[in-house]
C-alpha cells in the first residue's frame, strides 16, 4: 500500500538493474516514467501525487567532497594535508578525528532537525488533508441535502399540479357534456319552432267566417316568440360555454406544460441527488460553474406554479358556475316552452271542441232544413193539386154558367141555381187566389230554405275544413313535439 503524497513505485518484468551511484536527472525521469503523453487528461489541480521539486534538484547533483568550511561556514578552517608525494612514508590524511566527530554530530543534528520539520509538515499535511476531506464531505452533504429538499419541493408541487390537472380534466369533460346538451337542446328547439310556424300557415287556409283571430292563433304567436327567445338565450349560453372551454383548455395546457417541466426537473434533480463519488458517468466540465442559465429564483419558481394552479382553480370555479347557470337555463327554457306548448294544445282542444259543436249544430239544422224543404215541397205539390182541382171545379161552374146563358127567352131566369153557380164561381176564384198566394209563399219559403240549406252546407264544409286543419294537421304535427327530456338535452 502506497502512502498518499509519495511517488509511485514502478514494477518491471525484467530484473531490476543495479542502483546508480547518483539519481537520474529530472529531464530523464520526465521522459521515461512520467511521460505525459501516455497519461489520461487530468486537470492541473488533480494530477499525480505531490512531490517536492527539491527532491529532483537534490538528486540531480553529483556528490563531491569539499572542505567542511564550505559546507558549514561555522567550523574553523582545517589544515591543508600535504600531497602524498610530500610524505616519505606514503601516509596522508585530510581531516583530523575531531573534524570527523564534529561532522558526524553536525549531520546528526541536521538530520534530526530535518526529520522534526518533516514530522511537523506531515502532521500539518494530515490535518490539511483531513480538513479537506471533512470540508468536501460537508459541502457535498449540504449540496445533497439541498438537492433532496429541492426534490421534495418538486414532488409537492407535482402532486398539487396532478390534483389540479385531474380536477380540471373532470371539469372540462363535464363542461363539454354540457356543451353537447346545449347543442342538442338548441337543435331540438328547431322542431317546435317549425311546428308552430306551420300551424300558423295551415290555419291561414281556413275559409270564410272561420278565418278568425282566435285564442289558438294568439297562443301560437306567443309560442313562436317564446321559442325564438329561448333559442337566443341558448345560443348566447353556448357561446359563453365555448369561450369557457377555451379558457379551461388554456389553463389545462399550462398545467400540463408545468407538470412536464416538473417531471423532467424532478428526474434530473433526483439523478443529481443520487450521485456519489463512485457513480458512473462522472466527468469534468471546466468552467461550468461560471455559466448561469437560471431564469428564476425559488420565490418566482413557486409563484409561477401557484399562479398556474390559481388560474386553473379560477377557471374551474367559473366553469362550475357556468354549468349551474346552464342547467338552470335548460330547465327554465324547457319548462317555459312546455307550458306554452300545453297552452297552445289546450287552446287547440277548446277550439276543436267549439268547431265540433258548431259542426254538430249545423248538421242538425241542416237535417231539419232538409226535412222542412221536403215538407214544403210536398205542400207545394198539394197546393198545386188543389189548385188544379179547384180549376176543374171552376171550369165546371163556368161551363154551367156559359151553357145556361144559352137558355131561350124567359128561361133565362135568375134562379137559385144561377145564383149558386155565380156564388160558386166567386168562391172558387177566391179560393184559387188564396191557393196561389199560398203557393207563392210556399215557393218563397222553399227558396229561403234552399238558400239556408246552401249556407248551412257551406258552413259545414268550412267547419269540416277548420276541424281538419286544427285536428288533423296541426294537432297531428304537435303530437311529435319533443318531450321535456329531449328539450333538456339528456338524450
C-alpha positions as CSV (number, residue, x, y, z in Angstrom):
1,X,0.0,0.0,0.0
2,X,1.4,3.3,-1.1
3,X,1.0,6.4,1.1
4,X,-0.6,9.5,-0.4
5,X,2.0,12.1,-1.1
6,X,4.7,9.7,-2.1
7,X,5.8,8.8,-5.6
8,X,4.5,5.6,-7.1
9,X,7.0,2.7,-7.5
10,X,7.4,1.3,-11.0
11,X,7.4,-2.5,-11.5
12,X,9.2,-4.2,-14.3
13,X,9.2,-7.7,-15.7
14,X,12.9,-7.8,-16.2
15,X,15.4,-8.0,-13.3
16,X,16.0,-4.7,-11.6
17,X,19.3,-3.1,-12.7
18,X,21.9,-2.2,-10.1
19,X,21.2,1.2,-8.5
20,X,23.3,4.0,-10.0
21,X,25.6,6.0,-7.9
22,X,23.5,9.1,-8.3
23,X,19.8,9.6,-9.1
24,X,19.0,10.4,-12.7
25,X,18.3,13.9,-13.8
26,X,14.8,15.3,-13.8
27,X,14.6,15.5,-17.5
28,X,15.5,11.8,-17.8
29,X,12.7,10.8,-15.4
30,X,10.2,13.0,-17.2
31,X,11.0,11.4,-20.5
32,X,10.8,7.8,-19.2
33,X,8.5,7.0,-16.3
34,X,6.4,10.1,-16.3
35,X,5.6,10.6,-20.0
36,X,2.6,12.9,-20.1
37,X,1.6,11.8,-23.5
38,X,0.7,8.4,-22.1
39,X,-1.4,9.6,-19.2
40,X,-5.2,10.5,-19.5
41,X,-6.2,14.1,-19.3
42,X,-6.3,15.4,-15.7
43,X,-6.7,19.0,-14.6
44,X,-3.7,20.7,-13.0
45,X,-5.1,20.7,-9.5
46,X,-5.9,16.9,-9.6
47,X,-2.7,15.5,-11.3
48,X,-0.1,13.0,-10.0
49,X,0.6,12.8,-6.3
50,X,2.5,15.8,-5.0
51,X,6.3,15.6,-4.9
52,X,8.6,18.4,-3.9
53,X,10.9,19.9,-6.6
54,X,13.8,19.9,-4.2
55,X,13.8,16.1,-4.4
56,X,14.7,16.3,-8.1
57,X,17.1,19.1,-7.6
58,X,19.0,17.3,-4.9
59,X,19.1,14.1,-6.9
60,X,20.4,15.9,-9.9
61,X,23.6,17.0,-8.1
62,X,26.7,14.8,-8.2
63,X,28.0,14.3,-4.7
64,X,31.6,15.6,-4.2
65,X,33.8,16.0,-1.3
66,X,34.6,19.6,-0.3
67,X,36.1,21.1,2.8
68,X,33.8,21.4,5.8
69,X,34.3,25.1,5.8
70,X,32.5,25.4,2.5
71,X,29.6,23.2,3.7
72,X,29.5,24.5,7.2
73,X,30.8,28.0,7.5
74,X,30.7,28.0,11.3
75,X,33.5,25.5,11.6
76,X,37.2,26.6,11.9
77,X,39.3,26.0,8.8
78,X,41.3,22.8,8.7
79,X,44.9,22.5,7.8
80,X,45.8,21.5,4.4
81,X,47.1,18.0,4.1
82,X,50.3,17.8,2.1
83,X,50.3,15.8,-1.0
84,X,51.2,12.1,-0.7
85,X,54.4,12.5,-2.6
86,X,55.5,15.0,0.1
87,X,55.2,12.4,2.8
88,X,58.0,10.0,2.8
89,X,56.1,7.2,4.5
90,X,53.3,7.2,1.9
91,X,50.5,8.0,4.5
92,X,48.3,11.1,4.1
93,X,45.1,12.5,5.8
94,X,43.0,15.5,5.0
95,X,40.9,15.8,8.4
96,X,41.5,15.2,12.0
97,X,39.5,12.9,14.2
98,X,37.9,15.8,15.9
99,X,36.8,17.1,12.5
100,X,35.2,13.7,11.8
101,X,33.3,13.7,15.1
102,X,32.1,17.2,14.6
103,X,31.0,16.4,11.1
104,X,29.0,13.4,12.3
105,X,27.4,15.4,15.1
106,X,26.5,18.1,12.6
107,X,25.0,15.6,10.3
108,X,23.1,14.0,13.2
109,X,21.7,17.4,14.3
110,X,20.8,18.4,10.7
111,X,19.1,15.0,10.2
112,X,17.1,15.4,13.5
113,X,16.1,18.9,12.5
114,X,15.1,17.8,9.1
115,X,13.1,14.9,10.4
116,X,11.4,17.1,13.0
117,X,10.4,19.5,10.3
118,X,9.2,16.7,8.1
119,X,7.2,15.3,11.0
120,X,5.6,18.7,11.6
121,X,5.0,19.0,7.9
122,X,3.4,15.6,7.8
123,X,1.2,16.4,10.8
124,X,0.2,19.7,9.1
125,X,-0.5,17.8,5.9
126,X,-2.6,15.2,7.6
127,X,-4.6,17.9,9.3
128,X,-5.0,19.7,6.0
129,X,-6.0,16.5,4.2
130,X,-8.4,15.7,6.9
131,X,-9.9,19.2,6.8
132,X,-10.1,19.0,3.0
133,X,-12.0,15.7,3.3
134,X,-14.2,17.0,6.0
135,X,-14.9,20.2,4.1
136,X,-15.6,18.3,0.9
137,X,-17.9,15.9,2.7
138,X,-19.7,18.7,4.5
139,X,-20.0,20.7,1.3
140,X,-21.2,17.6,-0.6
141,X,-23.6,16.8,2.2
142,X,-25.1,20.3,2.2
143,X,-25.5,20.1,-1.6
144,X,-27.1,16.7,-1.4
145,X,-29.4,18.0,1.4
146,X,-30.3,21.0,-0.7
147,X,-31.0,18.7,-3.7
148,X,-33.2,16.5,-1.5
149,X,-35.1,19.5,-0.3
150,X,-35.5,20.6,-3.9
151,X,-36.7,17.1,-4.9
152,X,-39.3,17.3,-2.1
153,X,-40.4,20.7,-3.2
154,X,-40.8,19.5,-6.8
155,X,-42.7,16.4,-5.6
156,X,-45.1,18.6,-3.6
157,X,-45.8,20.9,-6.5
158,X,-46.1,17.9,-8.8
159,X,-48.8,16.4,-6.6
160,X,-50.6,19.7,-6.4
161,X,-50.4,20.0,-10.2
162,X,-51.6,16.5,-10.7
163,X,-54.6,17.0,-8.3
164,X,-55.5,20.3,-10.1
165,X,-55.0,18.8,-13.5
166,X,-57.3,15.8,-12.7
167,X,-59.9,18.3,-11.4
168,X,-59.5,20.4,-14.5
169,X,-59.9,17.4,-16.8
170,X,-63.1,16.3,-15.0
171,X,-64.5,19.9,-15.1
172,X,-63.6,20.2,-18.7
173,X,-65.3,16.9,-19.6
174,X,-68.4,18.0,-17.6
175,X,-68.5,21.3,-19.4
176,X,-68.0,19.5,-22.7
177,X,-71.0,17.3,-21.9
178,X,-73.0,20.4,-21.0
179,X,-71.9,21.9,-24.4
180,X,-73.3,18.8,-26.2
181,X,-76.6,19.1,-24.2
182,X,-76.8,22.7,-25.2
183,X,-76.3,21.9,-28.8
184,X,-78.9,19.1,-28.7
185,X,-81.3,21.4,-26.9
186,X,-80.8,24.1,-29.4
187,X,-81.3,21.7,-32.3
188,X,-84.4,20.3,-30.6
189,X,-86.0,23.7,-30.5
190,X,-85.9,23.9,-34.3
191,X,-88.7,21.3,-34.5
192,X,-91.2,23.1,-32.2
193,X,-90.4,26.3,-33.9
194,X,-91.2,24.8,-37.4
195,X,-94.3,23.1,-36.0
196,X,-95.7,26.4,-34.6
197,X,-94.9,28.2,-37.8
198,X,-96.5,25.5,-39.9
199,X,-99.6,25.6,-37.7
200,X,-100.0,29.3,-38.4
201,X,-99.5,28.7,-42.1
202,X,-102.0,25.9,-42.1
203,X,-104.6,27.9,-40.2
204,X,-104.3,30.6,-42.9
205,X,-106.0,28.0,-45.1
206,X,-109.3,28.3,-43.2
207,X,-112.2,29.6,-45.1
208,X,-114.9,32.1,-44.6
209,X,-116.0,33.0,-41.2
210,X,-113.6,30.5,-39.6
211,X,-110.6,32.7,-40.6
212,X,-110.7,34.5,-37.3
213,X,-108.0,35.6,-34.9
214,X,-108.9,33.3,-32.1
215,X,-107.0,32.3,-28.9
216,X,-105.2,29.5,-30.8
217,X,-103.6,32.0,-33.1
218,X,-102.6,34.2,-30.2
219,X,-101.1,31.3,-28.3
220,X,-99.2,30.1,-31.4
221,X,-97.7,33.6,-32.0
222,X,-96.8,33.7,-28.3
223,X,-95.2,30.2,-28.6
224,X,-93.1,31.4,-31.6
225,X,-91.9,34.4,-29.6
226,X,-91.0,32.2,-26.6
227,X,-89.2,29.6,-28.7
228,X,-87.2,32.3,-30.5
229,X,-86.3,33.9,-27.2
230,X,-85.2,30.5,-25.8
231,X,-83.1,29.9,-28.9
232,X,-81.4,33.2,-28.5
233,X,-80.6,32.6,-24.8
234,X,-79.4,29.1,-25.5
235,X,-77.1,30.3,-28.3
236,X,-75.7,33.0,-26.1
237,X,-75.1,30.4,-23.3
238,X,-73.5,28.1,-25.9
239,X,-71.1,30.9,-27.0
240,X,-70.2,31.5,-23.3
241,X,-69.6,27.8,-22.8
242,X,-67.4,27.6,-25.9
243,X,-65.3,30.6,-24.6
244,X,-65.1,29.0,-21.1
245,X,-63.9,25.7,-22.7
246,X,-61.1,27.6,-24.4
247,X,-60.1,29.1,-21.1
248,X,-60.2,25.7,-19.5
249,X,-58.1,24.2,-22.3
250,X,-55.5,27.0,-22.0
251,X,-55.3,26.5,-18.2
252,X,-55.0,22.8,-18.7
253,X,-52.2,23.2,-21.3
254,X,-50.3,25.5,-18.8
255,X,-50.7,22.8,-16.1
256,X,-49.6,20.0,-18.4
257,X,-46.6,22.1,-19.6
258,X,-45.7,23.0,-16.0
259,X,-46.1,19.3,-14.9
260,X,-43.9,18.1,-17.8
261,X,-41.2,20.6,-16.8
262,X,-41.6,19.5,-13.1
263,X,-41.3,15.8,-14.1
264,X,-38.1,16.5,-16.1
265,X,-36.7,18.7,-13.4
266,X,-37.6,16.0,-10.8
267,X,-35.8,13.4,-12.8
268,X,-32.7,15.5,-13.2
269,X,-32.6,16.6,-9.6
270,X,-33.3,13.0,-8.4
271,X,-30.4,11.8,-10.5
272,X,-28.2,14.5,-9.1
273,X,-29.4,13.7,-5.6
274,X,-28.4,10.0,-6.0
275,X,-25.0,10.8,-7.4
276,X,-21.9,9.7,-5.4
277,X,-18.2,9.8,-5.8
278,X,-18.3,6.2,-7.0
279,X,-21.2,6.8,-9.5
280,X,-20.6,6.2,-13.2
281,X,-20.7,8.8,-15.9
282,X,-18.8,11.5,-13.9
283,X,-16.8,13.9,-15.9
284,X,-15.0,17.2,-15.6
285,X,-16.8,20.2,-17.1
286,X,-14.3,23.0,-16.9
287,X,-15.9,26.4,-16.3
288,X,-19.4,25.1,-15.9
289,X,-19.7,26.9,-12.5
290,X,-19.3,30.3,-14.4
291,X,-22.4,29.5,-16.6
292,X,-25.6,30.9,-15.1
293,X,-28.5,29.6,-17.2
294,X,-31.1,30.1,-14.5
295,X,-34.2,32.1,-15.2
296,X,-36.0,32.1,-11.8
297,X,-35.4,32.0,-8.1
298,X,-37.2,29.8,-5.6
299,X,-39.8,32.5,-4.9
300,X,-40.6,33.2,-8.6
301,X,-40.5,29.4,-9.3
302,X,-43.1,28.6,-6.6
303,X,-45.1,31.7,-7.5
304,X,-45.2,30.6,-11.2
305,X,-46.7,27.2,-10.3
306,X,-49.0,28.7,-7.7
307,X,-50.3,31.2,-10.3
308,X,-51.0,28.3,-12.8
309,X,-52.9,26.5,-10.1
310,X,-54.8,29.6,-9.1
311,X,-55.7,30.3,-12.7
312,X,-56.9,26.7,-13.1
313,X,-58.9,27.0,-9.9
314,X,-60.5,30.2,-11.1
315,X,-61.3,28.7,-14.5
316,X,-62.8,25.7,-12.7
317,X,-64.9,27.8,-10.4
318,X,-66.2,29.9,-13.4
319,X,-66.9,26.7,-15.3
320,X,-68.8,25.1,-12.4
321,X,-70.8,28.3,-12.0
322,X,-71.5,28.4,-15.8
323,X,-72.6,24.7,-15.7
324,X,-75.1,25.5,-12.9
325,X,-76.5,28.5,-14.8
326,X,-76.6,26.5,-18.0
327,X,-78.5,23.7,-16.2
328,X,-80.9,26.3,-14.8
329,X,-81.3,27.8,-18.2
330,X,-82.0,24.4,-19.8
331,X,-84.7,23.6,-17.2
332,X,-86.2,27.1,-17.4
333,X,-86.4,27.2,-21.2
334,X,-87.8,23.6,-21.3
335,X,-90.4,24.4,-18.7
336,X,-91.3,27.7,-20.4
337,X,-91.6,26.1,-23.8
338,X,-93.5,23.1,-22.4
339,X,-96.0,25.4,-20.5
340,X,-96.6,27.4,-23.7
341,X,-96.9,24.1,-25.7
342,X,-99.6,23.0,-23.2
343,X,-101.4,26.3,-23.5
344,X,-101.5,26.0,-27.3
345,X,-102.7,22.5,-27.1
346,X,-105.4,23.5,-24.6
347,X,-106.4,26.3,-27.0
348,X,-106.5,23.9,-29.9
349,X,-108.6,21.5,-27.9
350,X,-111.0,24.2,-26.9
351,X,-111.2,25.5,-30.5
352,X,-111.7,22.0,-31.9
353,X,-114.5,21.3,-29.4
354,X,-116.1,24.6,-30.4
355,X,-115.8,23.8,-34.1
356,X,-117.1,20.2,-33.5
357,X,-120.1,21.6,-31.6
358,X,-120.8,24.1,-34.3
359,X,-120.5,21.4,-36.9
360,X,-122.9,19.2,-35.0
361,X,-125.4,22.0,-34.7
362,X,-125.0,22.8,-38.3
363,X,-125.6,19.2,-39.2
364,X,-128.7,19.3,-37.0
365,X,-130.1,22.4,-38.5
366,X,-129.2,21.2,-42.0
367,X,-131.1,18.0,-41.4
368,X,-134.1,20.0,-40.1
369,X,-133.9,22.3,-43.1
370,X,-133.8,19.5,-45.5
371,X,-136.8,17.9,-43.7
372,X,-138.6,21.2,-43.9
373,X,-137.7,21.6,-47.6
374,X,-139.1,18.2,-48.2
375,X,-142.3,19.1,-46.3
376,X,-142.6,22.4,-48.1
377,X,-142.1,20.7,-51.5
378,X,-144.8,18.3,-50.5
379,X,-147.2,21.1,-49.5
380,X,-146.4,22.9,-52.7
381,X,-147.4,19.8,-54.6
382,X,-150.6,19.5,-52.6
383,X,-151.4,23.2,-53.2
384,X,-150.7,22.7,-56.9
385,X,-153.0,19.7,-56.9
386,X,-155.6,21.6,-55.0
387,X,-155.4,24.5,-57.5
388,X,-155.8,22.0,-60.3
389,X,-158.8,20.5,-58.6
390,X,-160.3,23.9,-58.0
391,X,-159.6,24.9,-61.5
392,X,-161.5,21.8,-62.6
393,X,-164.4,22.9,-60.4
394,X,-164.2,26.4,-61.8
395,X,-164.3,25.0,-65.2
396,X,-167.4,23.1,-64.4
397,X,-169.1,26.0,-62.8
398,X,-168.2,28.4,-65.5
399,X,-169.2,25.9,-68.2
400,X,-172.5,25.5,-66.5
401,X,-173.0,29.3,-66.4
402,X,-171.9,29.5,-70.0
403,X,-174.3,26.8,-71.0
404,X,-177.2,28.4,-69.1
405,X,-176.6,31.6,-71.0
406,X,-177.9,29.9,-74.0
407,X,-181.3,29.4,-72.5
408,X,-184.0,30.9,-74.5
409,X,-186.1,34.0,-73.6
410,X,-187.8,33.7,-70.3
411,X,-185.8,30.7,-69.4
412,X,-183.0,33.0,-68.7
413,X,-184.2,33.0,-65.1
414,X,-182.0,34.1,-62.2
415,X,-183.0,31.2,-60.1
416,X,-181.3,29.7,-57.2
417,X,-179.1,27.5,-59.4
418,X,-177.9,30.6,-61.2
419,X,-177.2,32.4,-58.0
420,X,-175.4,29.4,-56.6
421,X,-173.3,28.9,-59.7
422,X,-172.3,32.5,-59.6
423,X,-171.5,32.2,-55.9
424,X,-169.6,29.0,-56.5
425,X,-167.5,30.6,-59.2
426,X,-166.7,33.5,-56.9
427,X,-165.9,31.2,-54.1
428,X,-163.6,29.1,-56.4
429,X,-161.9,32.2,-57.7
430,X,-161.3,33.5,-54.1
431,X,-160.0,30.0,-53.2
432,X,-157.7,30.0,-56.2
433,X,-156.4,33.4,-55.3
434,X,-155.7,32.2,-51.8
435,X,-154.2,29.0,-53.1
436,X,-151.9,30.9,-55.5
437,X,-150.8,33.2,-52.6
438,X,-150.1,30.1,-50.5
439,X,-148.3,28.6,-53.5
440,X,-146.1,31.7,-53.9
441,X,-145.5,31.9,-50.2
442,X,-144.5,28.3,-50.1
443,X,-142.3,28.7,-53.1
444,X,-140.6,31.7,-51.5
445,X,-140.2,29.8,-48.3
446,X,-138.8,26.9,-50.3
447,X,-136.2,29.3,-51.8
448,X,-135.3,30.6,-48.4
449,X,-135.0,27.1,-47.1
450,X,-132.8,26.1,-50.1
451,X,-130.7,29.2,-49.5
452,X,-130.4,28.4,-45.8
453,X,-129.5,24.8,-46.7
454,X,-126.8,26.1,-49.0
455,X,-125.5,28.3,-46.3
456,X,-125.5,25.5,-43.8
457,X,-123.8,23.2,-46.2
458,X,-121.2,25.8,-47.0
459,X,-120.7,26.4,-43.3
460,X,-120.5,22.7,-42.7
461,X,-117.8,22.5,-45.3
462,X,-116.0,25.4,-43.7
463,X,-116.3,23.8,-40.3
464,X,-115.1,20.5,-41.7
465,X,-112.1,22.2,-43.2
466,X,-111.3,24.1,-40.0
467,X,-111.7,20.9,-38.0
468,X,-109.4,19.0,-40.4
469,X,-106.8,21.7,-40.2
470,X,-106.8,22.1,-36.4
471,X,-107.4,18.4,-35.5
472,X,-105.6,16.5,-38.2
473,X,-102.8,18.8,-39.5
474,X,-102.0,21.0,-36.5
475,X,-102.6,18.5,-33.7
476,X,-101.1,15.7,-35.8
477,X,-97.9,17.6,-36.0
478,X,-97.9,18.7,-32.4
479,X,-98.1,15.1,-31.3
480,X,-94.5,14.7,-32.5
481,X,-93.4,17.6,-30.2
482,X,-90.2,16.6,-28.3
483,X,-90.6,15.7,-24.7
484,X,-89.1,17.6,-21.7
485,X,-86.2,15.1,-21.6
486,X,-85.3,15.8,-25.2
487,X,-85.6,19.6,-24.7
488,X,-83.3,19.4,-21.7
489,X,-80.7,17.5,-23.9
490,X,-80.4,14.3,-21.8
491,X,-80.8,12.2,-24.9
